Amino acid sequence: MQGYCMKCRTKREMKSTVSMIMKNGRPATKGVCSVCGAKMFRIGKA
């Protein structure tokens, strides 16, 4: 799955992804940037 890395400032592939539900009930995915190792977060269906 791809997401926007705030550190690299480009779309990157996420690794170690975990699907979750936010407090407001919307689905989201947390992961780690495959290049720099920064935390990434994507809102929406996984």
PDB file of N, H, CA, C and O in Angstrom:
ATOM      1  N   MET A   1       0.840  -1.182   0.000  1.00  0.00           N
ATOM      2  CA  MET A   1       0.000   0.000   0.000  1.00  0.00           C
ATOM      3  C   MET A   1       0.886   1.247   0.000  1.00  0.00           C
ATOM      4  O   MET A   1       1.933   1.281   0.648  1.00  0.00           O
ATOM      5  N   GLN A   2       0.451   2.261  -0.732  1.00  0.00           N
ATOM      6  H   GLN A   2      -0.399   2.233  -1.258  1.00  0.00           H
ATOM      7  CA  GLN A   2       1.202   3.501  -0.798  1.00  0.00           C
ATOM      8  C   GLN A   2       0.593   4.553   0.111  1.00  0.00           C
ATOM      9  O   GLN A   2      -0.608   4.545   0.383  1.00  0.00           O
ATOM     10  N   GLY A   3       1.441   5.454   0.574  1.00  0.00           N
ATOM     11  H   GLY A   3       2.416   5.460   0.353  1.00  0.00           H
ATOM     12  CA  GLY A   3       1.023   6.578   1.383  1.00  0.00           C
ATOM     13  C   GLY A   3       2.006   7.716   1.180  1.00  0.00           C
ATOM     14  O   GLY A   3       3.055   7.531   0.564  1.00  0.00           O
ATOM     15  N   TYR A   4       1.674   8.887   1.694  1.00  0.00           N
ATOM     16  H   TYR A   4       0.822   9.037   2.195  1.00  0.00           H
ATOM     17  CA  TYR A   4       2.543  10.054   1.551  1.00  0.00           C
ATOM     18  C   TYR A   4       3.480  10.139   2.743  1.00  0.00           C
ATOM     19  O   TYR A   4       3.029  10.198   3.887  1.00  0.00           O
ATOM     20  N   CYS A   5       4.786  10.144   2.482  1.00  0.00           N
ATOM     21  H   CYS A   5       5.152  10.096   1.552  1.00  0.00           H
ATOM     22  CA  CYS A   5       5.789  10.275   3.537  1.00  0.00           C
ATOM     23  C   CYS A   5       6.094  11.758   3.742  1.00  0.00           C
ATOM     24  O   CYS A   5       6.503  12.451   2.810  1.00  0.00           O
ATOM     25  N   MET A   6       5.893  12.231   4.956  1.00  0.00           N
ATOM     26  H   MET A   6       5.561  11.668   5.713  1.00  0.00           H
ATOM     27  CA  MET A   6       6.130  13.642   5.254  1.00  0.00           C
ATOM     28  C   MET A   6       7.621  13.974   5.270  1.00  0.00           C
ATOM     29  O   MET A   6       7.999  15.121   5.029  1.00  0.00           O
ATOM     30  N   LYS A   7       8.461  12.999   5.547  1.00  0.00           N
ATOM     31  H   LYS A   7       8.154  12.067   5.743  1.00  0.00           H
ATOM     32  CA  LYS A   7       9.895  13.236   5.602  1.00  0.00           C
ATOM     33  C   LYS A   7      10.500  13.266   4.189  1.00  0.00           C
ATOM     34  O   LYS A   7      11.294  14.153   3.874  1.00  0.00           O
ATOM     35  N   CYS A   8      10.123  12.296   3.337  1.00  0.00           N
ATOM     36  H   CYS A   8       9.478  11.576   3.593  1.00  0.00           H
ATOM     37  CA  CYS A   8      10.624  12.236   1.958  1.00  0.00           C
ATOM     38  C   CYS A   8       9.884  13.211   1.032  1.00  0.00           C
ATOM     39  O   CYS A   8      10.385  13.575  -0.032  1.00  0.00           O
ATOM     40  N   ARG A   9       8.686  13.624   1.455  1.00  0.00           N
ATOM     41  H   ARG A   9       8.279  13.328   2.319  1.00  0.00           H
ATOM     42  CA  ARG A   9       7.816  14.505   0.684  1.00  0.00           C
ATOM     43  C   ARG A   9       7.451  13.930  -0.683  1.00  0.00           C
ATOM     44  O   ARG A   9       7.444  14.634  -1.692  1.00  0.00           O
ATOM     45  N   THR A  10       7.148  12.634  -0.686  1.00  0.00           N
ATOM     46  H   THR A  10       7.153  12.062   0.135  1.00  0.00           H
ATOM     47  CA  THR A  10       6.698  11.959  -1.894  1.00  0.00           C
ATOM     48  C   THR A  10       5.907  10.720  -1.505  1.00  0.00           C
ATOM     49  O   THR A  10       5.944  10.299  -0.349  1.00  0.00           O
ATOM     50  N   LYS A  11       5.186  10.127  -2.466  1.00  0.00           N
ATOM     51  H   LYS A  11       5.156  10.468  -3.405  1.00  0.00           H
ATOM     52  CA  LYS A  11       4.455   8.899  -2.195  1.00  0.00           C
ATOM     53  C   LYS A  11       5.433   7.735  -2.169  1.00  0.00           C
ATOM     54  O   LYS A  11       6.257   7.574  -3.069  1.00  0.00           O
ATOM     55  N   ARG A  12       5.326   6.933  -1.129  1.00  0.00           N
ATOM     56  H   ARG A  12       4.656   7.063  -0.398  1.00  0.00           H
ATOM     57  CA  ARG A  12       6.210   5.779  -0.963  1.00  0.00           C
ATOM     58  C   ARG A  12       5.392   4.558  -0.578  1.00  0.00           C
ATOM     59  O   ARG A  12       4.241   4.671  -0.154  1.00  0.00           O
ATOM     60  N   GLU A  13       5.999   3.394  -0.730  1.00  0.00           N
ATOM     61  H   GLU A  13       6.933   3.302  -1.074  1.00  0.00           H
ATOM     62  CA  GLU A  13       5.382   2.143  -0.305  1.00  0.00           C
ATOM     63  C   GLU A  13       5.507   2.034   1.208  1.00  0.00           C
ATOM     64  O   GLU A  13       6.562   2.319   1.776  1.00  0.00           O
ATOM     65  N   MET A  14       4.413   1.617   1.860  1.00  0.00           N
ATOM     66  H   MET A  14       3.556   1.386   1.399  1.00  0.00           H
ATOM     67  CA  MET A  14       4.411   1.446   3.316  1.00  0.00           C
ATOM     68  C   MET A  14       4.750   0.000   3.646  1.00  0.00           C
ATOM     69  O   MET A  14       4.305  -0.919   2.959  1.00  0.00           O
ATOM     70  N   LYS A  15       5.537  -0.200   4.696  1.00  0.00           N
ATOM     71  H   LYS A  15       5.898   0.547   5.254  1.00  0.00           H
ATOM     72  CA  LYS A  15       5.757  -1.552   5.186  1.00  0.00           C
ATOM     73  C   LYS A  15       5.291  -1.616   6.634  1.00  0.00           C
ATOM     74  O   LYS A  15       5.101  -0.579   7.269  1.00  0.00           O
ATOM     75  N   SER A  16       5.110  -2.796   7.152  1.00  0.00           N
ATOM     76  H   SER A  16       5.264  -3.639   6.637  1.00  0.00           H
ATOM     77  CA  SER A  16       4.586  -3.017   8.514  1.00  0.00           C
ATOM     78  C   SER A  16       3.235  -2.326   8.687  1.00  0.00           C
ATOM     79  O   SER A  16       3.012  -1.624   9.674  1.00  0.00           O
ATOM     80  N   THR A  17       2.344  -2.526   7.730  1.00  0.00           N
ATOM     81  H   THR A  17       2.525  -3.095   6.929  1.00  0.00           H
ATOM     82  CA  THR A  17       1.036  -1.862   7.785  1.00  0.00           C
ATOM     83  C   THR A  17       0.107  -2.520   8.798  1.00  0.00           C
ATOM     84  O   THR A  17       0.105  -3.740   8.967  1.00  0.00           O
ATOM     85  N   VAL A  18      -0.676  -1.688   9.463  1.00  0.00           N
ATOM     86  H   VAL A  18      -0.674  -0.698   9.326  1.00  0.00           H
ATOM     87  CA  VAL A  18      -1.669  -2.139  10.440  1.00  0.00           C
ATOM     88  C   VAL A  18      -2.964  -1.391  10.167  1.00  0.00           C
ATOM     89  O   VAL A  18      -2.996  -0.161  10.201  1.00  0.00           O
ATOM     90  N   SER A  19      -4.040  -2.139   9.893  1.00  0.00           N
ATOM     91  H   SER A  19      -4.015  -3.138   9.865  1.00  0.00           H
ATOM     92  CA  SER A  19      -5.353  -1.521   9.697  1.00  0.00           C
ATOM     93  C   SER A  19      -5.948  -1.192  11.049  1.00  0.00           C
ATOM     94  O   SER A  19      -5.786  -1.948  12.007  1.00  0.00           O
ATOM     95  N   MET A  20      -6.639  -0.057  11.128  1.00  0.00           N
ATOM     96  H   MET A  20      -6.770   0.557  10.350  1.00  0.00           H
ATOM     97  CA  MET A  20      -7.233   0.372  12.393  1.00  0.00           C
ATOM     98  C   MET A  20      -8.484   1.181  12.127  1.00  0.00           C
ATOM     99  O   MET A  20      -8.755   1.566  10.990  1.00  0.00           O
ATOM    100  N   ILE A  21      -9.240   1.435  13.166  1.00  0.00           N
ATOM    101  H   ILE A  21      -9.020   1.122  14.090  1.00  0.00           H
ATOM    102  CA  ILE A  21     -10.421   2.290  13.103  1.00  0.00           C
ATOM    103  C   ILE A  21     -10.160   3.491  13.999  1.00  0.00           C
ATOM    104  O   ILE A  21      -9.811   3.339  15.170  1.00  0.00           O
ATOM    105  N   MET A  22     -10.333   4.700  13.437  1.00  0.00           N
ATOM    106  H   MET A  22     -10.617   4.824  12.486  1.00  0.00           H
ATOM    107  CA  MET A  22     -10.114   5.918  14.215  1.00  0.00           C
ATOM    108  C   MET A  22     -11.274   6.133  15.180  1.00  0.00           C
ATOM    109  O   MET A  22     -12.287   5.437  15.106  1.00  0.00           O
ATOM    110  N   LYS A  23     -11.125   7.101  16.090  1.00  0.00           N
ATOM    111  H   LYS A  23     -10.302   7.667  16.151  1.00  0.00           H
ATOM    112  CA  LYS A  23     -12.152   7.404  17.089  1.00  0.00           C
ATOM    113  C   LYS A  23     -13.490   7.751  16.456  1.00  0.00           C
ATOM    114  O   LYS A  23     -14.542   7.432  17.010  1.00  0.00           O
ATOM    115  N   ASN A  24     -13.458   8.403  15.300  1.00  0.00           N
ATOM    116  H   ASN A  24     -12.603   8.662  14.850  1.00  0.00           H
ATOM    117  CA  ASN A  24     -14.705   8.810  14.648  1.00  0.00           C
ATOM    118  C   ASN A  24     -15.319   7.687  13.806  1.00  0.00           C
ATOM    119  O   ASN A  24     -16.350   7.900  13.168  1.00  0.00           O
ATOM    120  N   GLY A  25     -14.710   6.498  13.791  1.00  0.00           N
ATOM    121  H   GLY A  25     -13.873   6.324  14.309  1.00  0.00           H
ATOM    122  CA  GLY A  25     -15.264   5.349  13.087  1.00  0.00           C
ATOM    123  C   GLY A  25     -14.751   5.132  11.679  1.00  0.00           C
ATOM    124  O   GLY A  25     -15.124   4.151  11.036  1.00  0.00           O
ATOM    125  N   ARG A  26     -13.908   6.018  11.185  1.00  0.00           N
ATOM    126  H   ARG A  26     -13.605   6.815  11.707  1.00  0.00           H
ATOM    127  CA  ARG A  26     -13.370   5.879   9.830  1.00  0.00           C
ATOM    128  C   ARG A  26     -12.188   4.914   9.820  1.00  0.00           C
ATOM    129  O   ARG A  26     -11.419   4.873  10.780  1.00  0.00           O
ATOM    130  N   PRO A  27     -12.033   4.135   8.747  1.00  0.00           N
ATOM    131  CA  PRO A  27     -10.894   3.221   8.660  1.00  0.00           C
ATOM    132  C   PRO A  27      -9.606   3.975   8.312  1.00  0.00           C
ATOM    133  O   PRO A  27      -9.646   5.013   7.652  1.00  0.00           O
ATOM    134  N   ALA A  28      -8.478   3.449   8.759  1.00  0.00           N
ATOM    135  H   ALA A  28      -8.446   2.606   9.295  1.00  0.00           H
ATOM    136  CA  ALA A  28      -7.181   4.056   8.476  1.00  0.00           C
ATOM    137  C   ALA A  28      -6.112   2.969   8.485  1.00  0.00           C
ATOM    138  O   ALA A  28      -6.358   1.850   8.935  1.00  0.00           O
ATOM    139  N   THR A  29      -4.927   3.303   7.988  1.00  0.00           N
ATOM    140  H   THR A  29      -4.727   4.212   7.623  1.00  0.00           H
ATOM    141  CA  THR A  29      -3.805   2.383   7.962  1.00  0.00           C
ATOM    142  C   THR A  29      -2.565   3.100   8.465  1.00  0.00           C
ATOM    143  O   THR A  29      -2.261   4.210   8.029  1.00  0.00           O
ATOM    144  N   LYS A  30      -1.846   2.462   9.388  1.00  0.00           N
ATOM    145  H   LYS A  30      -2.093   1.560   9.742  1.00  0.00           H
ATOM    146  CA  LYS A  30      -0.583   2.986   9.890  1.00  0.00           C
ATOM    147  C   LYS A  30       0.529   2.131   9.323  1.00  0.00           C
ATOM    148  O   LYS A  30       0.345   0.932   9.111  1.00  0.00           O
ATOM    149  N   GLY A  31       1.691   2.739   9.072  1.00  0.00           N
ATOM    150  H   GLY A  31       1.840   3.713   9.244  1.00  0.00           H
ATOM    151  CA  GLY A  31       2.821   1.997   8.557  1.00  0.00           C
ATOM    152  C   GLY A  31       4.114   2.768   8.712  1.00  0.00           C
ATOM    153  O   GLY A  31       4.172   3.798   9.383  1.00  0.00           O
ATOM    154  N   VAL A  32       5.159   2.240   8.071  1.00  0.00           N
ATOM    155  H   VAL A  32       5.112   1.403   7.525  1.00  0.00           H
ATOM    156  CA  VAL A  32       6.492   2.828   8.142  1.00  0.00           C
ATOM    157  C   VAL A  32       7.002   2.997   6.713  1.00  0.00           C
ATOM    158  O   VAL A  32       6.795   2.122   5.873  1.00  0.00           O
ATOM    159  N   CYS A  33       7.662   4.109   6.436  1.00  0.00           N
ATOM    160  H   CYS A  33       7.830   4.820   7.119  1.00  0.00           H
ATOM    161  CA  CYS A  33       8.234   4.370   5.114  1.00  0.00           C
ATOM    162  C   CYS A  33       9.320   3.342   4.814  1.00  0.00           C
ATOM    163  O   CYS A  33      10.177   3.074   5.656  1.00  0.00           O
ATOM    164  N   SER A  34       9.282   2.769   3.614  1.00  0.00           N
ATOM    165  H   SER A  34       8.586   2.987   2.930  1.00  0.00           H
ATOM    166  CA  SER A  34      10.249   1.738   3.241  1.00  0.00           C
ATOM    167  C   SER A  34      11.636   2.311   2.954  1.00  0.00           C
ATOM    168  O   SER A  34      12.611   1.560   2.901  1.00  0.00           O
ATOM    169  N   VAL A  35      11.742   3.637   2.767  1.00  0.00           N
ATOM    170  H   VAL A  35      10.950   4.247   2.810  1.00  0.00           H
ATOM    171  CA  VAL A  35      13.028   4.257   2.451  1.00  0.00           C
ATOM    172  C   VAL A  35      13.686   4.875   3.691  1.00  0.00           C
ATOM    173  O   VAL A  35      14.830   4.556   4.014  1.00  0.00           O
ATOM    174  N   CYS A  36      12.954   5.764   4.384  1.00  0.00           N
ATOM    175  H   CYS A  36      12.024   6.023   4.121  1.00  0.00           H
ATOM    176  CA  CYS A  36      13.573   6.507   5.491  1.00  0.00           C
ATOM    177  C   CYS A  36      13.187   5.994   6.872  1.00  0.00           C
ATOM    178  O   CYS A  36      13.845   6.329   7.857  1.00  0.00           O
ATOM    179  N   GLY A  37      12.123   5.181   6.963  1.00  0.00           N
ATOM    180  H   GLY A  37      11.588   4.910   6.163  1.00  0.00           H
ATOM    181  CA  GLY A  37      11.710   4.630   8.246  1.00  0.00           C
ATOM    182  C   GLY A  37      10.804   5.530   9.066  1.00  0.00           C
ATOM    183  O   GLY A  37      10.540   5.232  10.231  1.00  0.00           O
ATOM    184  N   ALA A  38      10.316   6.633   8.485  1.00  0.00           N
ATOM    185  H   ALA A  38      10.530   6.876   7.539  1.00  0.00           H
ATOM    186  CA  ALA A  38       9.411   7.535   9.201  1.00  0.00           C
ATOM    187  C   ALA A  38       8.022   6.912   9.295  1.00  0.00           C
ATOM    188  O   ALA A  38       7.651   6.081   8.467  1.00  0.00           O
ATOM    189  N   LYS A  39       7.252   7.319  10.313  1.00  0.00           N
ATOM    190  H   LYS A  39       7.553   7.994  10.986  1.00  0.00           H
ATOM    191  CA  LYS A  39       5.888   6.827  10.464  1.00  0.00           C
ATOM    192  C   LYS A  39       5.014   7.425   9.369  1.00  0.00           C
ATOM    193  O   LYS A  39       5.169   8.588   8.999  1.00  0.00           O
ATOM    194  N   MET A  40       4.085   6.603   8.853  1.00  0.00           N
ATOM    195  H   MET A  40       3.960   5.657   9.153  1.00  0.00           H
ATOM    196  CA  MET A  40       3.154   7.053   7.821  1.00  0.00           C
ATOM    197  C   MET A  40       1.739   6.718   8.258  1.00  0.00           C
ATOM    198  O   MET A  40       1.536   5.788   9.038  1.00  0.00           O
ATOM    199  N   PHE A  41       0.759   7.462   7.766  1.00  0.00           N
ATOM    200  H   PHE A  41       0.923   8.218   7.132  1.00  0.00           H
ATOM    201  CA  PHE A  41      -0.634   7.288   8.151  1.00  0.00           C
ATOM    202  C   PHE A  41      -1.491   7.579   6.934  1.00  0.00           C
ATOM    203  O   PHE A  41      -1.306   8.594   6.263  1.00  0.00           O
ATOM    204  N   ARG A  42      -2.437   6.677   6.648  1.00  0.00           N
ATOM    205  H   ARG A  42      -2.587   5.852   7.193  1.00  0.00           H
ATOM    206  CA  ARG A  42      -3.325   6.894   5.512  1.00  0.00           C
ATOM    207  C   ARG A  42      -4.766   6.668   5.945  1.00  0.00           C
ATOM    208  O   ARG A  42      -5.095   5.627   6.514  1.00  0.00           O
ATOM    209  N   ILE A  43      -5.626   7.652   5.671  1.00  0.00           N
ATOM    210  H   ILE A  43      -5.359   8.497   5.209  1.00  0.00           H
ATOM    211  CA  ILE A  43      -7.032   7.546   6.017  1.00  0.00           C
ATOM    212  C   ILE A  43      -7.783   6.962   4.825  1.00  0.00           C
ATOM    213  O   ILE A  43      -7.557   7.367   3.685  1.00  0.00           O
ATOM    214  N   GLY A  44      -8.662   6.024   5.086  1.00  0.00           N
ATOM    215  H   GLY A  44      -8.845   5.695   6.012  1.00  0.00           H
ATOM    216  CA  GLY A  44      -9.462   5.402   4.031  1.00  0.00           C
ATOM    217  C   GLY A  44      -9.366   3.895   4.089  1.00  0.00           C
ATOM    218  O   GLY A  44      -8.617   3.330   4.885  1.00  0.00           O
ATOM    219  N   LYS A  45     -10.145   3.249   3.221  1.00  0.00           N
ATOM    220  H   LYS A  45     -10.754   3.709   2.574  1.00  0.00           H
ATOM    221  CA  LYS A  45     -10.174   1.788   3.203  1.00  0.00           C
ATOM    222  C   LYS A  45      -8.826   1.197   2.838  1.00  0.00           C
ATOM    223  O   LYS A  45      -8.098   1.736   2.005  1.00  0.00           O
ATOM    224  N   ALA A  46      -8.509   0.084   3.472  1.00  0.00           N
ATOM    225  H   ALA A  46      -9.100  -0.354   4.149  1.00  0.00           H
ATOM    226  CA  ALA A  46      -7.227  -0.594   3.204  1.00  0.00           C
ATOM    227  C   ALA A  46      -7.410  -1.674   2.172  1.00  0.00           C
ATOM    228  O   ALA A  46      -6.450  -2.355   1.814  1.00  0.00           O
TER     229      ALA A  46
END
